[in-house]
Amino acid sequence: MPMRKREIFLIIVVIFIIAYPLIFTLSNLQHSIENQVKESFNKEQHLVIMRIASQIEEILAQTQKNILFLRTPFAMTKLLEALDSGNKKEIAFWKDGLEKVYLPFLKTHLIYTSISFVSSRGDEILMVKKDELGYISAVDVSHLRNLSDAPIFNRTVRLNDSYTHILRSDNLIKIGTPVYHNKEKGVVVIEMDIDDSIFSIISPVKYGEFSHTMLFTSKGELLLCSLGLPVEKHKEEIKFAKDNPSGGYGEVYSTHDEGRDLIAGTTFTVGDEIWAVLIESSPSEVIKQISKFEKERKGIIFILIFMIIGFSAYFHRVRLGRVKAVIKAEEEEKAVKKIEDINKKLWLAKEEENLLNRELDNANKRLKDIDRQKTEFLNIVAHDLRTPLTSIRGYTDILLRYRNKPEIHEEFLNIISKESIRLGDLLNDYLDLAKIEAGMLKLKGEPINIKGIISESLTTVRGEAVNNEINLKSSIEDDIPAIIADDGKIRQVLSNLLSNAIKYTPKGGIVTVSALKKAQFVEVSVENTGSGIPKEHHEKIFEKFVQLDDGGGKIKRGTGLGLPIVKNIVEAHGGKVWVESEAGKGAKFIFTLPIKNTGSEGNLIF
């Protein structure tokens, strides 16, 4: 029971704490809201009046476009020609033609009261007009006037082609435009009654039960009033228009009612005049809105009080249930997190298992590839070694059998010597490749003269080139500096490239060695005039045991290890090697060496 009383007391305190400041704040805001309602009312009136001004300007702009159309009919051109020639028969004929254009135009544009065509001398040639009953017809010739003294004619006739002039005369708006043809010209004039054209725009506009709309000139001349009040009843409105030449909103003393009225207005230009359009409303409109707000405010206060009481009661009923729900939700959340953690661990274990399986598969594939490459390598080595060994053994047996014939000894010993040298070269290539693949290639870095190495390498192969009737040439720039590299390995690179060039160059061909400095590199090239290398093999030839035919369908004798060794040595120096060639156009092997070298693998020793 004491618990029950304490809860009731807390509910009452909560209601008081929430309701009292709210009611106090709403009461204090009433005056501020009244001012805001007035301000909002005036702004909305101002927007309405700006829309009215825009509609009037649109009517005048459309009339200017229409009058430019009325100067273009074919009948107008022919009438000007007739006026120029003075042919009365032609004048009468084309006057009737122009009349047939103007009559239907005036019937479809009811805001206009008349359309006239005036000659350059000021004589009205044609006029179609709407009478008081709305009947539209052409004016009889006897009633046509001379407008040479009329301001609209005098100002319009001096304008350039395609220009218009707007002029107000009493409650008529006149818009004119000149018409030119050869030496003859005239003026087209449209008249529109302000009461007919503009009154229909401003009279329906009422922003409240007691509001009305007015139209003044900047000089205070009353043009229109939607209530039909005379100018004497608009002194305050005229003063407001003069004091606010750019428009605005505010309050004025009512000269035709008691109290102060809310007013809003804006200005716009019509010809040589500035017009002001105003809307004026009684404060009763604002009072109605404030009263409506007051009723809504009271209703809101009562609703808020009932909502607070209901909320307090509801809070008392659901508080314990909510606490239990929170505890239950926390327990469920913990259970869900535990399950998620277990699932995550299982997923990670599965991913790790998959990763290990993939690594195991890759390792198996690598082992198979290594085993396959080992078998291929042993087969190639056995084949390559068997050939020179067979030759050596064969010729040795012959020498032993014919030891009493010294005339053949020298020839066979030369063959045995060459095959021995070839066997040594094979073993050196295999050993170099084995070191490279095992990562045991060591380079001794020292300053070397690339020009000297090229010259000596050319001397070494010159005998082989002469035997094959191949010309050797060189083109070496003088400014090539000394570079840091392994002298023996660079000689091996040049030896392999020159041997290949001679091997694939036909008799009478040329092998050219060039060297030049490019930025921070020395570029060396070995070019031959052989059968060339198709583009699809440019990358493949740097792989192990790859050999191409000589263009005649024959494979040249060799291990297929020379270019892979060249590639590894050059790249170990931090350089690059590539081939430029097309089938049937020779081949050019190019490699670069950095002038300041640290080696791609850091193997150079300084």
C-alpha positions in Angstrom: 0.0 0.0 0.0 2.8 2.5 0.8 4.3 1.6 -2.6 1.0 2.4 -4.3 0.8 5.9 -2.7 4.4 6.7 -3.6 3.8 5.9 -7.3 0.6 8.1 -7.4 2.6 10.9 -5.9 5.3 10.5 -8.5 2.8 10.6 -11.3 1.3 13.9 -10.0 4.7 15.4 -9.7 5.6 14.3 -13.3 2.3 15.8 -14.6 3.0 19.1 -12.9 6.6 19.3 -14.1 5.6 18.7 -17.7 2.3 20.5 -17.9 3.1 23.8 -16.1 6.1 25.0 -18.2 4.2 24.0 -21.3 1.1 26.0 -20.5 3.2 28.9 -19.4 5.3 28.8 -22.5 2.3 28.6 -24.8 0.7 31.7 -23.0 3.8 33.8 -23.4 4.2 32.8 -27.0 0.7 34.1 -27.9 1.8 37.7 -28.5 4.8 36.6 -30.5 2.7 34.3 -32.6 0.2 37.1 -33.3 3.0 39.2 -34.8 4.3 36.2 -36.7 0.8 35.6 -38.1 0.6 39.2 -39.3 4.1 39.0 -40.8 3.2 35.7 -42.6 -0.2 37.2 -43.7 1.6 40.2 -45.3 4.2 38.0 -47.0 1.5 35.8 -48.5 -0.3 39.0 -49.7 2.9 40.2 -51.2 3.4 36.9 -53.1 -0.2 37.1 -54.4 0.3 40.7 -55.7 3.6 39.8 -57.3 1.8 37.1 -59.2 -0.8 39.6 -60.4 2.0 42.0 -61.6 3.6 39.1 -63.4 0.3 38.2 -65.2 -0.2 41.9 -66.3 3.4 41.9 -67.7 2.8 38.6 -69.5 -0.3 40.1 -71.2 1.7 43.2 -72.4 4.6 41.0 -73.5 2.2 38.7 -75.5 0.6 41.8 -77.0 4.0 42.9 -78.2 4.5 39.5 -79.9 1.0 39.6 -81.4 1.5 43.1 -82.9 4.8 41.9 -84.5 2.7 39.1 -86.1 0.1 41.6 -87.4 2.8 43.4 -89.4 3.9 40.2 -91.4 0.8 39.1 -93.5 1.3 39.1 -97.3 -1.6 41.5 -97.6 0.3 44.1 -95.6 3.3 43.9 -97.9 1.1 44.3 -101.0 -0.8 47.1 -99.4 2.4 49.0 -98.8 3.4 48.5 -102.4 0.0 49.8 -103.5 0.4 52.9 -101.2 3.8 53.5 -102.7 2.5 53.3 -106.3 -0.7 55.2 -105.5 -2.9 52.6 -107.3 -6.3 53.1 -105.6 -7.7 49.9 -107.0 -4.8 47.9 -105.6 -5.1 49.8 -102.3 -8.8 48.9 -101.9 -8.1 45.2 -102.8 -5.3 44.6 -100.4 -7.0 46.7 -97.7 -9.9 44.2 -97.9 -7.3 41.3 -97.7 -5.7 42.8 -94.6 -9.1 43.3 -93.0 -9.8 39.6 -93.4 -6.7 38.9 -91.3 -7.4 41.5 -88.6 -11.1 40.6 -88.1 -10.7 37.0 -87.0 -7.6 37.9 -85.0 -9.6 40.5 -83.0 -12.5 37.9 -82.5 -10.0 35.4 -81.0 -8.3 38.0 -78.8 -11.2 39.6 -76.8 -8.9 41.7 -74.5 -8.1 44.0 -77.5 -10.6 46.8 -78.4 -9.2 47.7 -81.9 -6.4 47.2 -84.5 -5.4 50.0 -86.8 -3.0 50.3 -89.8 -1.8 53.9 -90.3 0.2 55.2 -93.3 3.5 57.1 -93.0 1.5 60.3 -93.4 -0.7 59.5 -90.3 -3.8 58.5 -92.2 -5.7 55.5 -90.9 -6.0 53.1 -93.8 -7.8 50.4 -91.9 -9.3 49.9 -88.5 -11.2 47.0 -87.0 -13.0 47.6 -83.7 -15.1 46.1 -81.0 -18.1 48.2 -80.0 -19.8 48.4 -76.5 -21.9 45.4 -77.2 -18.9 43.3 -78.2 -19.7 43.3 -81.9 -16.5 43.4 -84.1 -16.4 45.1 -87.5 -14.3 47.2 -89.8 -14.8 51.0 -89.3 -16.3 52.9 -92.2 -13.9 55.0 -94.2 -15.7 58.2 -93.2 -14.9 57.5 -89.6 -11.2 56.9 -90.1 -8.9 59.6 -88.6 -5.6 61.3 -89.2 -3.2 60.3 -86.4 -0.2 62.5 -87.4 -0.5 64.4 -84.1 -1.2 61.3 -82.0 1.7 60.5 -79.6 1.5 56.8 -80.3 2.0 57.4 -84.1 4.8 60.0 -83.7 6.8 57.8 -81.3 6.2 54.5 -83.2 6.9 55.8 -86.7 10.5 56.8 -85.7 11.3 53.3 -84.3 13.5 50.8 -86.1 12.0 47.7 -87.7 10.7 45.0 -85.3 10.6 47.4 -82.3 7.4 48.2 -80.3 6.2 51.2 -78.2 3.7 51.1 -75.3 1.7 54.2 -74.4 -1.2 54.7 -72.0 -3.9 57.3 -72.8 -6.5 57.6 -70.0 -7.8 54.0 -69.5 -6.5 52.8 -72.9 -3.2 51.0 -73.5 -1.9 51.5 -77.0 0.9 49.4 -78.5 2.5 50.3 -81.8 5.1 48.9 -84.2 6.5 50.3 -87.5 6.1 48.4 -90.8 8.6 48.9 -93.6 8.6 48.0 -97.3 10.9 49.7 -99.8 10.4 53.5 -99.4 6.9 53.1 -97.9 6.2 52.5 -94.3 3.3 52.6 -91.8 2.3 51.8 -88.2 0.2 49.0 -86.7 -1.6 50.0 -83.5 -3.4 47.7 -81.0 -5.6 49.3 -78.3 -6.8 47.5 -75.2 -9.1 48.9 -72.4 -7.6 48.6 -68.9 -11.0 48.0 -67.5 -11.6 45.1 -69.9 -8.1 43.5 -70.0 -6.6 44.1 -66.5 -9.7 44.4 -64.3 -10.5 40.7 -65.1 -7.1 39.8 -63.5 -7.2 41.9 -60.3 -11.0 41.9 -59.4 -11.2 38.2 -58.5 -8.2 38.4 -56.2 -9.3 38.6 -52.6 -7.1 37.5 -49.8 -9.8 37.5 -47.2 -13.4 38.6 -47.0 -12.7 42.3 -46.8 -9.6 42.6 -49.1 -9.5 44.5 -52.4 -6.9 45.2 -55.2 -5.9 48.6 -56.7 -3.7 49.7 -59.7 -1.9 53.1 -59.6 0.7 54.9 -61.7 3.9 56.1 -59.9 2.4 59.7 -60.0 -0.6 58.6 -57.9 -3.1 58.3 -60.7 -5.7 55.6 -59.9 -6.2 53.2 -62.8 -8.4 50.5 -61.2 -10.0 49.6 -57.9 -11.7 46.2 -57.5 -14.3 47.9 -55.2 -14.8 50.9 -57.5 -13.7 53.4 -54.8 -12.7 56.9 -56.0 -9.2 58.2 -55.8 -10.1 60.3 -52.7 -10.5 57.0 -50.8 -7.0 55.9 -51.5 -4.8 58.7 -50.1 -2.9 56.3 -47.7 -2.5 53.7 -50.4 -1.1 56.2 -52.9 1.3 57.5 -50.2 2.4 53.9 -49.5 3.1 53.3 -53.2 5.2 56.5 -53.5 7.1 55.7 -50.3 7.9 52.1 -51.5 8.9 52.5 -55.2 10.2 48.9 -55.3 7.2 47.4 -53.5 6.9 45.7 -50.1 4.3 45.3 -47.4 3.2 47.0 -44.1 0.2 48.7 -42.5 -1.7 51.9 -43.4 -4.5 53.9 -41.9 -7.7 53.0 -43.7 -9.4 56.1 -45.4 -12.6 54.2 -46.2 -12.9 52.2 -43.0 -11.8 52.4 -39.3 -8.5 51.2 -38.0 -5.3 50.1 -39.8 -5.2 47.8 -42.8 -2.6 45.4 -43.9 -1.2 46.3 -47.4 1.3 44.7 -49.8 2.4 45.9 -53.3 4.8 45.7 -56.1 5.8 47.8 -59.1 6.5 47.2 -62.8 7.1 49.2 -66.0 4.6 49.8 -68.7 6.0 51.9 -71.6 7.2 55.2 -70.1 5.3 54.7 -66.8 5.8 52.8 -63.6 2.6 51.1 -62.3 2.0 49.9 -58.8 -0.4 47.1 -58.0 -1.6 46.8 -54.3 -3.7 44.5 -52.2 -5.3 45.7 -48.9 -6.9 43.6 -46.3 -8.6 44.2 -43.0 -6.9 43.1 -39.7 -10.1 41.0 -39.1 -8.6 38.4 -41.4 -5.6 38.1 -39.1 -7.8 38.1 -36.0 -9.7 35.2 -37.5 -6.4 33.2 -38.0 -5.3 34.1 -34.4 -8.7 33.0 -33.0 -8.4 29.8 -34.9 -4.9 29.4 -33.5 -6.2 30.1 -29.9 -8.8 27.4 -30.3 -6.2 25.0 -31.6 -3.8 26.0 -28.7 -6.4 25.2 -26.1 -7.3 21.9 -27.7 -3.6 21.0 -27.8 -3.2 21.8 -24.1 -6.1 19.6 -23.1 -4.8 16.8 -25.4 -1.4 17.1 -23.9 -2.8 16.9 -20.3 -4.8 13.8 -21.2 -1.8 12.3 -23.0 0.5 12.9 -19.9 -2.0 11.3 -17.6 -2.5 8.4 -19.9 1.3 8.0 -20.4 1.9 8.0 -16.7 -0.7 5.3 -16.1 0.6 3.3 -19.0 4.1 3.7 -17.7 3.1 2.3 -14.4 1.5 -0.7 -16.0 4.2 -1.6 -18.5 7.3 -0.7 -16.5 7.7 -4.0 -14.9 6.9 -5.9 -18.1 9.4 -3.8 -19.9 12.1 -4.5 -17.4 11.4 -8.2 -17.7 11.4 -7.9 -21.5 14.7 -6.1 -21.3 16.2 -8.8 -19.1 14.9 -11.5 -21.4 16.2 -9.7 -24.5 19.6 -9.4 -22.9 19.7 -13.1 -22.2 18.6 -13.9 -25.7 21.2 -11.5 -27.1 23.9 -13.2 -25.1 22.8 -16.6 -26.3 22.7 -15.4 -29.9 26.2 -13.9 -29.6 27.5 -17.2 -28.2 26.0 -19.1 -31.1 27.4 -16.5 -33.6 30.9 -16.8 -32.0 30.7 -20.6 -32.3 29.5 -20.3 -35.9 32.3 -17.8 -36.7 34.9 -20.1 -35.2 33.5 -23.1 -37.2 33.6 -20.9 -40.4 37.2 -19.8 -39.7 38.2 -23.4 -39.1 36.6 -24.4 -42.4 38.3 -21.6 -44.2 41.6 -22.5 -42.7 41.0 -26.1 -43.7 40.2 -25.1 -47.3 43.3 -22.9 -47.4 45.5 -25.7 -46.2 43.9 -28.0 -48.8 44.6 -25.5 -51.5 48.2 -25.0 -50.4 48.6 -28.8 -50.3 47.1 -29.1 -53.8 49.5 -26.3 -55.1 52.4 -28.0 -53.4 51.5 -31.3 -55.0 51.3 -29.6 -58.4 54.6 -27.9 -57.9 56.2 -31.3 -56.9 54.7 -32.8 -60.0 56.0 -30.0 -62.2 59.5 -30.2 -60.6 59.5 -34.0 -61.1 58.4 -33.5 -64.8 61.0 -30.8 -65.3 63.7 -33.0 -63.7 62.8 -35.9 -66.0 62.8 -33.6 -69.1 66.1 -32.0 -68.0 67.8 -35.4 -67.5 66.5 -36.6 -70.9 67.8 -33.4 -72.6 71.1 -33.6 -70.7 71.6 -37.3 -71.6 70.8 -36.6 -75.3 73.0 -33.5 -75.5 76.0 -35.2 -73.7 75.6 -38.5 -75.7 76.1 -36.8 -79.0 79.6 -35.3 -78.4 80.7 -38.3 -76.3 79.6 -40.6 -79.2 81.7 -38.6 -81.6 84.7 -38.6 -79.3 84.5 -42.3 -78.7 83.9 -43.1 -82.4 86.9 -41.1 -83.6 89.1 -42.4 -80.7 88.3 -46.0 -81.8 89.2 -45.1 -85.4 92.5 -43.6 -84.3 93.3 -46.7 -82.3 92.4 -48.9 -85.2 94.4 -46.9 -87.8 97.3 -45.8 -85.6 99.6 -46.6 -88.4 98.0 -43.9 -90.7 99.3 -40.6 -89.4 97.7 -38.7 -92.3 94.2 -39.0 -90.7 95.3 -38.3 -87.1 95.3 -34.5 -87.4 91.8 -34.3 -88.9 90.3 -36.8 -86.3 92.1 -35.1 -83.4 90.6 -31.7 -84.5 87.2 -33.2 -84.4 87.7 -34.8 -81.0 89.0 -31.4 -79.8 85.9 -29.5 -81.1 83.6 -32.1 -79.6 85.4 -31.9 -76.3 85.1 -28.1 -76.3 81.4 -28.5 -77.2 81.0 -31.0 -74.3 82.7 -28.5 -71.9 80.3 -25.7 -73.1 77.3 -27.9 -72.5 78.5 -28.7 -69.0 79.1 -25.0 -68.3 75.6 -24.0 -69.5 74.0 -26.8 -67.4 76.1 -25.7 -64.3 75.2 -22.0 -64.9 71.5 -22.8 -65.2 71.6 -25.0 -62.1 73.3 -22.2 -60.1 70.7 -19.6 -61.4 67.7 -21.8 -60.6 69.2 -22.6 -57.1 69.7 -18.9 -56.5 73.4 -19.4 -56.2 74.5 -17.1 -59.0 77.1 -14.7 -57.6 78.2 -11.6 -59.5 81.5 -9.9 -58.8 81.0 -6.1 -59.2 83.9 -4.2 -60.6 84.4 -1.3 -63.1 84.4 -2.7 -66.6 84.9 -1.1 -70.0 82.0 -2.3 -72.1 83.7 -1.0 -75.3 86.7 -3.2 -74.7 84.6 -6.3 -73.9 82.6 -5.8 -77.1 85.8 -5.4 -79.1 87.4 -8.6 -77.6 84.2 -10.6 -78.0 84.1 -9.7 -81.7 87.7 -10.8 -82.0 86.9 -14.1 -80.4 84.1 -15.0 -82.8 85.7 -13.5 -85.9 87.2 -16.8 -87.0 83.8 -18.5 -86.8 82.2 -15.6 -88.7 84.9 -15.8 -91.5 84.4 -19.5 -91.8 80.7 -18.9 -92.4 81.3 -15.9 -94.7 79.6 -13.5 -92.3 80.6 -9.8 -92.0 81.0 -8.4 -88.5 80.4 -4.7 -87.8 80.3 -2.5 -84.7 78.8 0.9 -83.8 79.9 2.1 -80.4 79.5 5.6 -79.1 82.6 7.3 -77.6 80.9 8.7 -74.4 80.0 5.3 -72.9 81.3 5.4 -69.3 82.7 2.5 -67.3 80.0 0.5 -65.4 79.9 -1.7 -62.4 79.3 -5.3 -63.5 80.7 -8.9 -63.5 83.2 -8.9 -66.4 83.1 -12.6 -67.0 79.3 -12.8 -67.0 78.9 -9.8 -69.4 81.4 -11.5 -71.7 79.3 -14.7 -71.5 76.2 -12.7 -72.4 77.9 -11.2 -75.5 79.4 -14.5 -76.5 76.0 -16.3 -76.4 74.3 -13.5 -78.4 77.1 -13.3 -81.0 77.1 -17.2 -81.3 73.4 -17.2 -81.9 73.6 -14.3 -84.4 76.3 -16.1 -86.4 74.4 -19.4 -86.2 71.2 -17.9 -87.6 72.8 -15.6 -90.3 73.1 -17.0 -93.8 76.3 -16.7 -95.8 77.0 -13.2 -97.0 75.0 -11.8 -94.0 75.9 -9.1 -91.5 76.1 -9.2 -87.7 76.3 -5.7 -86.1 77.1 -4.9 -82.5 76.0 -1.5 -81.2 76.4 0.3 -77.9 75.2 3.7 -76.6 74.4 5.5 -73.4 70.7 6.1 -72.6 70.0 8.2 -69.4 71.3 6.0 -66.5 71.8 2.9 -68.7 74.2 1.5 -71.3 72.2 -0.2 -74.1 73.9 -2.9 -76.1 72.4 -4.6 -79.2 73.4 -7.6 -81.4 71.6 -7.5 -84.8 71.7 -10.1 -87.6 70.3 -10.3 -91.1 68.9 -13.8 -90.6 65.4 -15.2 -91.1 64.0 -13.3 -88.1 61.7 -14.4 -85.3 57.9 -14.3 -85.4 56.4 -12.0 -82.8 54.5 -14.8 -81.0 57.9 -16.4 -80.1 59.5 -13.2 -78.7 58.9 -14.2 -75.1 59.1 -17.9 -75.5 62.7 -18.0 -76.8 63.9 -16.9 -73.4 62.6 -20.1 -71.8 64.7 -23.2 -71.2 65.4 -25.7 -74.1 63.4 -23.6 -76.6 65.0 -23.7 -80.1 63.6 -22.3 -83.4 64.3 -23.4 -86.9 66.5 -21.3 -89.2 63.7 -20.3 -91.5 64.3 -23.3 -93.7 62.5 -25.8 -91.4 65.8 -27.0 -89.8 66.6 -26.7 -86.0 70.1 -25.4 -85.4 72.3 -27.4 -83.1 72.4 -26.2 -79.5 71.2 -26.6 -75.9 68.4 -24.0 -75.9 70.0 -22.6 -72.7 71.9 -19.6 -74.1 69.1 -17.0 -74.0 67.7 -18.1 -70.6 71.2 -17.7 -69.2 71.5 -14.3 -70.9 68.2 -13.2 -69.4 69.1 -14.2 -65.9 72.5 -12.6 -65.9 71.2 -9.3 -67.3 68.3 -9.1 -64.8 70.7 -10.0 -62.0 72.6 -6.9 -62.9 69.4 -4.8 -62.7 69.0 -4.6 -66.5 66.5 -5.9 -69.1 66.8 -7.9 -72.3 64.4 -8.2 -75.2 64.2 -8.9 -78.9 62.9 -6.8 -81.8 62.2 -8.9 -84.9 59.8 -9.9 -87.6 59.8 -13.1 -89.7 62.1 -12.7 -92.7 63.6 -9.4 -91.5 66.5 -10.4 -89.2 66.6 -10.1 -85.4 67.9 -7.5 -83.0 68.7 -8.6 -79.4 69.0 -5.7 -77.0 70.0 -5.6 -73.3 70.6 -2.7 -70.9 72.9 -2.4 -67.9 72.6 0.3 -65.3 75.7 2.6 -65.0 75.4 2.6 -61.1 74.5 -1.0 -60.3 73.2 -2.6 -57.2 71.9 -5.7 -58.9 68.2 -7.0 -58.8 69.1 -9.5 -56.2 71.7 -7.6 -54.3 74.4 -10.1 -55.4 77.0 -7.7 -56.7 80.1 -7.5 -54.6 81.8 -4.0 -54.4 
